[in-house]
Amino acid sequence: MTITDWSGAAPGAVAELYARESQQWRDAFDWDTAAQWLEVETARTAWGLPGLLATDDAGQPVGWLFYLPGPSGAQLGGVSATTHTMTRALVAAFANREQGRTFAAFIPALSPGLEEALHLVGCETIPHLHLVASLDRLTQPPMTRPVDAGITLRPWRTGDDLVAAQVLLSSYARDDAALFAPTGAPDEWLTYVTNLVEQIGCGRFVPESSVVVERDGRPAGIALVTLVSGAMAHLAQIAVMRDAQGRGLGGALLDAALGAARAGGARAMSLLVSSKNKGAIALYRRYGFEPRGHFLEARGLASSSGPSDQVTPVG
Ligand SMILES: CC(C)(COP(=O)(O)OP(=O)(O)OC[C@H]1O[C@@H](n2cnc3c(N)ncnc32)[C@H](O)[C@@H]1OP(=O)(O)O)[C@@H](O)C(=O)NCCC(=O)NCCS
């Protein structure tokens, strides 16, 4: 197997690999990612999004890895491989390139041996559970605890980005925020929300299924819902201001988001939750969310995993 820079790859050859990856996302997560791969390919050919290509001994492209360089290190955007050896070779070649620099990733565990390959190059990983709840079985709001007087729910309104950013800033502990807002600064949260609302990386935002909960007339929590395929809604974010947590607002938001998604035609709702977030997992399990697969949050200092006779490292 040979690993080379993917900039020289013919569009036709890579297209087949995107189609394979697309199918895997559909099978594993019911997530339609065709538009995402189109964006990746445009970035590869138009401005040189960095990436690597694995080619077999017959010269056929068989896998890829791409990443986005940034001021706080590279963000690994995806790894598409079909064998442990290919995964290891791609990740090792990436680490050779980024040697000594920090990098991060939030990617599905679809390529064989991905977690081990990331550990080998000096990365720590945290699994995130992919949970799914059927909306067909949802008969009545499963809320178990009445919410206080003064609590009202309202649909998402244009311009609520700032409200959501403020709620997120207040709700997440600093360590848990890093995935969304690297240093936890308010402007990073606003950028995160704006990207979620305007871009398709986490599905297409659905304002009609997204909810704000207010306490005494002030925003206290948000649930942001996207659509990742025709029938699969996705709870992209749910958060309650720290001083309002533990009073049933999270449950009320979940009730409202599930009901609105079902009214909008979705048949199921998915979400991703850190395996460390025991409180949120308990809440989701109560609402019928079941584990289907997992993603990996990864962070580390890229280090060479040593020479491999099966890899041609690239500079
Ligand atoms: C997760 C979150 C939205 C829950 O909102 P909330 O208003 O506190 O939740 P509720 O009061 O409706 O709690 C409902 C249930 O959730 C579970 N729960 C919520 N937070 C919990 C915690 N910190 N520890 C244990 N269980 C917790 C409990 O099962 C609780 O059941 P109970 O009524 O028997 O206590 C809120 O804690 C939050 O904003 N956390 C930070 C952001 C975050 O982690 N979001 C989820 C990302 S996937």
Ligand as a Chemical Component Dictionary entry (heavy atoms), coordinates in Angstrom:
data_LIG
# 
_chem_comp.id                   LIG 
_chem_comp.type                 NON-POLYMER 
_chem_comp.pdbx_formal_charge   0 
_chem_comp.three_letter_code    LIG 
# 
loop_
_chem_comp_atom.comp_id 
_chem_comp_atom.atom_id 
_chem_comp_atom.alt_atom_id 
_chem_comp_atom.type_symbol 
_chem_comp_atom.charge 
_chem_comp_atom.model_Cartn_x 
_chem_comp_atom.model_Cartn_y 
_chem_comp_atom.model_Cartn_z 
_chem_comp_atom.pdbx_ordinal 
LIG C1  C1  C 0 -28.197 17.640 30.080 1  
LIG C2  C2  C 0 -29.047 18.837 30.484 2  
LIG C3  C3  C 0 -29.571 19.534 29.228 3  
LIG C4  C4  C 0 -30.232 18.319 31.310 4  
LIG O1  O1  O 0 -31.068 19.423 31.636 5  
LIG P1  P1  P 0 -31.764 19.528 33.064 6  
LIG O2  O2  O 0 -32.748 20.644 32.996 7  
LIG O3  O3  O 0 -30.753 19.597 34.137 8  
LIG O4  O4  O 0 -32.494 18.110 33.109 9  
LIG P2  P2  P 0 -33.788 17.743 33.950 10 
LIG O5  O5  O 0 -33.897 18.589 35.169 11 
LIG O6  O6  O 0 -34.934 17.722 33.028 12 
LIG O7  O7  O 0 -33.378 16.277 34.390 13 
LIG C5  C5  C 0 -34.017 15.177 33.904 14 
LIG C6  C6  C 0 -33.196 13.948 34.200 15 
LIG O8  O8  O 0 -31.924 14.052 33.580 16 
LIG C7  C7  C 0 -30.967 13.359 34.324 17 
LIG N1  N1  N 0 -29.920 14.296 34.674 18 
LIG C8  C8  C 0 -29.778 15.531 34.176 19 
LIG N2  N2  N 0 -28.641 16.082 34.633 20 
LIG C9  C9  C 0 -28.064 15.169 35.443 21 
LIG C10 C10 C 0 -26.881 15.134 36.205 22 
LIG N3  N3  N 0 -26.010 16.189 36.237 23 
LIG N4  N4  N 0 -26.583 14.036 36.908 24 
LIG C11 C11 C 0 -27.406 12.976 36.897 25 
LIG N5  N5  N 0 -28.554 12.951 36.182 26 
LIG C12 C12 C 0 -28.871 14.034 35.474 27 
LIG C13 C13 C 0 -31.648 12.789 35.457 28 
LIG O9  O9  O 0 -32.041 11.493 35.022 29 
LIG C14 C14 C 0 -32.847 13.660 35.628 30 
LIG O10 O10 O 0 -33.751 12.878 36.242 31 
LIG P3  P3  P 0 -34.446 13.296 37.664 32 
LIG O11 O11 O 0 -35.577 14.133 37.245 33 
LIG O12 O12 O 0 -34.840 11.994 38.268 34 
LIG O13 O13 O 0 -33.402 14.020 38.456 35 
LIG C15 C15 C 0 -28.253 19.838 31.373 36 
LIG O14 O14 O 0 -27.715 19.135 32.463 37 
LIG C16 C16 C 0 -27.144 20.573 30.639 38 
LIG O15 O15 O 0 -27.376 21.634 30.061 39 
LIG N6  N6  N 0 -25.919 20.030 30.677 40 
LIG C17 C17 C 0 -24.768 20.670 30.007 41 
LIG C18 C18 C 0 -24.877 20.555 28.509 42 
LIG C19 C19 C 0 -24.938 19.110 28.064 43 
LIG O16 O16 O 0 -24.217 18.252 28.569 44 
LIG N7  N7  N 0 -25.823 18.838 27.093 45 
LIG C20 C20 C 0 -26.009 17.501 26.534 46 
LIG C21 C21 C 0 -25.097 17.290 25.377 47 
LIG S1  S1  S 0 -25.318 15.708 24.622 48 
# 
loop_
_chem_comp_bond.comp_id 
_chem_comp_bond.atom_id_1 
_chem_comp_bond.atom_id_2 
_chem_comp_bond.value_order 
_chem_comp_bond.pdbx_ordinal 
LIG C1  C2  SING 1  
LIG C2  C3  SING 2  
LIG C2  C4  SING 3  
LIG C2  C15 SING 4  
LIG C4  O1  SING 5  
LIG O1  P1  SING 6  
LIG P1  O2  DOUB 7  
LIG P1  O3  SING 8  
LIG P1  O4  SING 9  
LIG O4  P2  SING 10 
LIG P2  O5  DOUB 11 
LIG P2  O6  SING 12 
LIG P2  O7  SING 13 
LIG O7  C5  SING 14 
LIG C5  C6  SING 15 
LIG C6  O8  SING 16 
LIG C6  C14 SING 17 
LIG O8  C7  SING 18 
LIG C7  N1  SING 19 
LIG C7  C13 SING 20 
LIG N1  C8  SING 21 
LIG N1  C12 SING 22 
LIG C8  N2  DOUB 23 
LIG N2  C9  SING 24 
LIG C9  C10 SING 25 
LIG C9  C12 DOUB 26 
LIG C10 N3  SING 27 
LIG C10 N4  DOUB 28 
LIG N4  C11 SING 29 
LIG C11 N5  DOUB 30 
LIG N5  C12 SING 31 
LIG C13 O9  SING 32 
LIG C13 C14 SING 33 
LIG C14 O10 SING 34 
LIG O10 P3  SING 35 
LIG P3  O11 DOUB 36 
LIG P3  O12 SING 37 
LIG P3  O13 SING 38 
LIG C15 O14 SING 39 
LIG C15 C16 SING 40 
LIG C16 O15 DOUB 41 
LIG C16 N6  SING 42 
LIG N6  C17 SING 43 
LIG C17 C18 SING 44 
LIG C18 C19 SING 45 
LIG C19 O16 DOUB 46 
LIG C19 N7  SING 47 
LIG N7  C20 SING 48 
LIG C20 C21 SING 49 
LIG C21 S1  SING 50 
# 
